[in-house]
Amino acid sequence: QKDGSPLPGVTIKLNGSSRAASTDPNGVFTIQAPVGGTLTISLIGMNTQTVTIPSGGKVSVSLTTNSQDLTDVVVIGYGVQKKSVVTGAISSVRAADLENQPTTTRIEQALQGRTSGLTIAAQSGQPGSASTVRLRGFTSFGGKNDPLWVIDGVVVDNGGIGYLNQADIESIEVLKDAASAAIYGARAASGVIIVTTKKGKQGKIEMSYNGYYGQAKAAKKLDLLNATEYATLRNEAYTNDYVSGTFTLPFANPAAFGEGTDWQSTVFNDNAGRQNHEFSISGGGEKSTFYLSAGYFKIDGIVAKDVSKFNRANIRINSTHKPYKWLTIGENLGYSHAITNSVGNTNSEFGGPLSSAINLDPITPAIITDPAVAGAAPYSTQPVFRDQFGNPYGISTRVAQEITNPLGDIRRRIG
């Protein structure tokens, strides 16, 4: 090998003939060949070389590792095997498969649609929220159904994988059957997902940067009534309630309300930014290799932008040192700092920004700017939330229960 150790079983073939030989345990071989002839020297896992026989007849060759063969190797829990000899149900996702995919907030989302038998479902649209991962469906009614995550040999739970940077991943193996997951015992009842991060490679130092910036918005909004249309329909409903007698319409002039309040526009962010920056440097020599990376990811929510956002900064260093042939030491260190701002109750029977935006009447102003209205009930008779200028947020007198002003809810969460 390149480090001087012998390679037994190397095949040596004399080009243009049927003569061949192989090396002994000491890496030595003998073959009858003319001076000036060419020999092809090959071994599985090593780069093939062709040499010309010199006048002295003695040939010394060093073979280097063929890194392309690594694509045929999969992690199986207790080591690695060639993909061709694996009998278990294993699916693999490589770094090359993830390079052209936009960076996701959570690493499990990178597996979506790439592995058969694996279901990835978002728990909510909140930036940074974890996804539900199910391998082979539900395996327990009372226990956990989450697969076991193993990061560089360390077992973590599903909630603890948020620190991983997509660009740092070398491979992901999904172990589906009992034989592949047997080493992890009962914890692997719902399957195992093994993540291997990138390591340094022998050779020149390589530097890489990947980044992007984009914006997002809601693909579609509901077509709801404006204030004039709403008042007109309420008048019609009021009229249909009377079968006889005289009555006064609740809204004498519906047209005076105009368009009113578009509650959807108050909660949706049409310019929700998202950006990602990843930088890495790797390299090494015969004795040591290293991989160092840093990343920053930020995404704003499309709902309630002031309280819906996620950002993460992370750094990783993986290095391997081999001071002696019989000793290899190294470390895989990663640090991540993430901040998640959540809108809390997003959309349920107990209200929330989205629920309120489609249920509140367009007649109620989002913010009360008229001093006369702000000084009357209900704003003068109970505590109310106010904006930075001291104006109270509008309270509907027609839609009640859990449906509240979403702007007031956002201000309450900000504090």
Protein Blocks (a to p, Z undefined) as FASTA:
>chain_A
ZZopacehiacddehiabdcdddfkopacddddehiacddddehiacddddddfkopacd
dddddfklmmmpccehjaccdfklpcbdcddddfklmmmpccdfbfklmmgopaghiacd
dfbfcehiacdddehiafbfklcfbdcddeehiacdfklmmmpcfklpfbdcddfbfklm
mmnommlmnopaddddddddeddddddddddddddddfbdcddddfklmmmmmmmmmmmm
pggdcdddfblblmlnmnmpafklmmpccbbccdddddddddddfkbccddddddddddd
fehkllgccddddddddddddfbfkbccdddddddddddddehjabdckbpjklmmmmpc
fkbcfbdcbfklmmmcfklmpccdddfkopacdddfkbgcjbccfklmmmmmnZZ
